[in-house]
Amino acid sequence: MTGIVVSRNFEQGSDVELGDVLYRLDSEPFEIELKAAEAALAKAEAVFKQAKQHAWRMQALAPNHAVSQAQVDMATAELHQAEADVAARKADVARARVNLEHTVIRAPIGGRIGRALVTEGALVGQGDFTHVATIQQLDPIYADFTQSVAELNQLRRDFENGELDHVSPGAAKVRLILDNGEVYPYHGKLLFSDTTVDPSTGQVTLRGEFPNPKHELLPGMYVRVQIEQGIDPDALAVPQQAVRRDDAGASELFVVRDDNRAVLRPVRLGRVVHDRWLVLEGLKPGDRVIVDGFQKFVAGDRVEPRPWTASQRTASSEESVTTR
């Protein structure tokens, strides 16, 4: 609809609630339109009342042959026409009321409103929709992220083969890592996974919803997402720096035998979880893996292992050792 802005009723950059008045348009033309529609309705109702009485009289006289059947049919048709005209005039009144209500522009959602894009005296809605302001919903807030379709397919195969257990709906965890490396304190939930693969990247889009009571997260921020999609109860993981590569590029680990001698063992690796490689083959629970100190020995040397410590250790990792 087209109208002149007469007032702005919000502070730019403030929080607004659903239904708050943002702008008011000049309502006088729409008030006149509503009064005209109401007058037309009153006229149509009067005509309908008269047509109804006339049709009733014709039907009462018809059994005595005081009027012809053609006159009865005409009266009935005029009654139906008057009834339809009343319905049309009621629709005009409803339309005029809606137009009048639209002279008050309200917030369609709650959130934080940006700068005003129109000012008092501006003509809006002239031939097209006018963008008057932008409201960003901040609590909850959504984070869109991507995952390769290859990983999704592998995840599906792991579920089917029994290598992974499904995460129950109430236990799924979606976490955010902020640009400074801090973990966002509130857990989120996964809303959906897109059904279309981006042909240029081979990835699908997922969306998580996160509570944002302190408005720490803002639209457009860069974050990283951690999502728990499945559980491998028998997983073995080692720090990334423990993995060696042979001349052919295959993965291998230094493992300490019972006699404290270091030996190389080929392994097959899976994906990276946090800062650790998942070991799919070549390692068993209880094995002692050498994480650093490789410059002090060669394969077959006797070493003096000691527990390896790091700022972040996961329960799924094997006991790692270093040398001296």
Residue pairs with C-beta under 8 A, 6 or more apart in sequence:
1 99
1 102
1 103
1 125
2 123
2 124
2 125
2 126
3 25
3 26
3 29
3 30
3 103
3 123
3 124
3 125
4 25
4 26
4 121
4 122
4 123
4 124
5 23
5 24
5 25
5 118
5 119
5 120
5 121
5 122
5 123
5 124
6 24
6 25
6 26
6 120
7 23
7 24
7 120
8 22
8 23
8 116
8 119
8 120
9 20
9 21
9 22
9 23
9 24
10 16
10 20
10 21
10 22
10 113
10 116
10 133
12 113
12 114
12 115
12 116
13 112
13 113
13 114
13 115
14 112
14 113
15 110
15 111
15 112
15 113
16 22
16 107
16 110
16 111
16 112
16 113
16 135
17 107
17 110
18 107
18 108
18 109
18 110
19 106
19 107
20 106
20 107
21 104
21 105
21 106
22 105
22 106
22 107
22 113
22 132
22 133
23 104
23 105
23 118
23 132
24 103
24 104
24 105
25 102
25 103
25 104
25 105
25 124
26 103
27 100
27 103
30 96
30 99
30 100
30 103
31 100
33 96
33 99
33 100
34 93
34 96
34 97
34 99
34 100
36 96
37 89
37 92
37 93
37 95
37 96
38 93
38 96
40 89
40 92
41 86
41 89
41 90
41 92
41 93
43 89
44 82
44 85
44 86
44 88
44 89
45 86
45 89
47 82
47 85
48 79
48 82
48 83
48 85
48 86
50 82
51 75
51 78
51 79
51 81
51 82
51 83
52 79
52 82
54 75
54 78
54 79
55 72
55 75
55 76
55 78
55 79
57 75
58 67
58 71
58 72
58 75
58 76
59 72
59 75
59 76
61 67
62 69
62 72
105 132
107 113
107 135
108 135
109 135
109 137
110 135
110 137
111 135
111 136
111 137
111 138
112 135
112 136
112 138
112 215
113 133
113 134
113 135
113 136
114 133
114 134
114 135
114 136
115 133
116 132
116 133
117 131
117 132
117 133
117 134
118 124
118 130
118 132
124 130
124 132
136 218
136 219
138 212
138 215
138 217
138 218
138 219
139 211
139 212
139 213
139 215
140 209
140 210
140 211
140 212
141 209
141 210
141 212
141 217
141 219
142 191
142 207
142 208
142 209
142 210
143 176
143 188
143 207
143 208
143 210
143 217
143 223
143 225
144 205
144 206
144 207
145 205
145 206
145 207
145 208
145 225
146 198
146 201
146 203
146 204
146 205
146 206
147 193
147 203
147 204
147 206
148 202
148 203
148 204
149 197
149 202
149 203
149 204
150 202
151 271
152 193
152 204
155 164
155 229
155 230
158 164
158 230
158 232
159 166
159 230
163 232
164 230
164 231
164 232
165 230
165 231
165 232
165 233
166 230
166 231
167 228
167 229
167 230
167 231
171 228
172 189
172 190
172 227
172 228
172 229
173 187
173 226
173 227
173 228
174 187
174 188
174 189
174 190
174 208
174 210
174 225
174 226
174 227
174 228
175 183
175 184
175 187
175 188
175 225
175 226
175 227
176 183
176 184
176 188
176 208
176 210
176 217
176 223
176 224
176 225
176 226
177 183
177 184
177 223
177 224
177 225
177 226
178 184
178 221
178 223
179 221
179 222
179 223
184 210
184 216
184 217
184 223
186 210
186 211
186 212
186 213
187 210
188 208
188 209
188 210
188 211
189 208
189 209
190 206
190 207
190 208
190 227
191 207
191 208
191 209
192 206
192 207
193 204
193 205
193 206
194 204
194 205
194 206
195 204
196 204
197 203
197 204
198 204
198 205
206 227
208 225
208 227
210 217
217 223
232 278
235 278
235 316
236 278
236 279
236 283
236 284
236 285
236 316
236 317
236 318
237 273
237 276
237 277
237 278
237 279
237 314
237 316
237 317
237 318
238 253
238 276
238 277
238 279
238 283
238 289
238 291
238 317
238 318
238 320
239 275
239 276
239 277
239 291
239 308
239 310
239 317
239 320
240 272
240 275
240 276
240 277
241 291
241 292
242 253
242 254
242 277
242 289
242 290
242 291
242 292
242 320
243 251
243 252
243 253
243 267
243 269
243 277
244 251
244 252
244 253
244 254
244 264
244 294
245 251
245 252
246 252
246 266
250 266
251 266
251 267
251 268
251 269
251 277
252 264
252 265
252 266
252 267
253 264
253 265
253 267
253 279
253 282
253 283
253 289
253 290
254 262
254 263
254 264
254 265
254 289
254 290
254 294
254 299
255 262
255 263
255 264
255 265
255 283
255 287
255 288
255 289
255 290
256 262
256 288
256 289
256 290
256 303
256 305
256 321
257 263
259 302
260 302
260 303
260 304
260 305
261 300
261 301
261 302
261 303
262 290
262 297
262 298
262 299
262 300
262 301
262 302
262 303
262 323
263 299
263 300
264 299
265 282
265 283
266 282
267 279
267 280
267 281
267 282
267 283
268 279
268 280
268 281
268 282
269 277
269 278
269 279
269 280
270 277
270 278
270 279
270 280
271 278
272 278
273 314
274 312
274 314
275 312
276 314
276 316
276 317
283 289
283 318
285 318
286 318
286 319
287 318
288 305
288 318
288 319
288 320
288 321
289 318
289 319
289 320
289 321
290 303
290 305
290 320
290 321
290 322
290 323
291 308
291 320
291 321
291 322
292 308
292 322
292 323
293 303
293 322
293 323
293 324
296 303
296 323
296 324
297 303
297 323
303 321
303 323
304 323
304 324
305 321
305 322
305 323
306 321
306 322
306 324
307 319
307 320
307 321
308 320
308 321
308 322
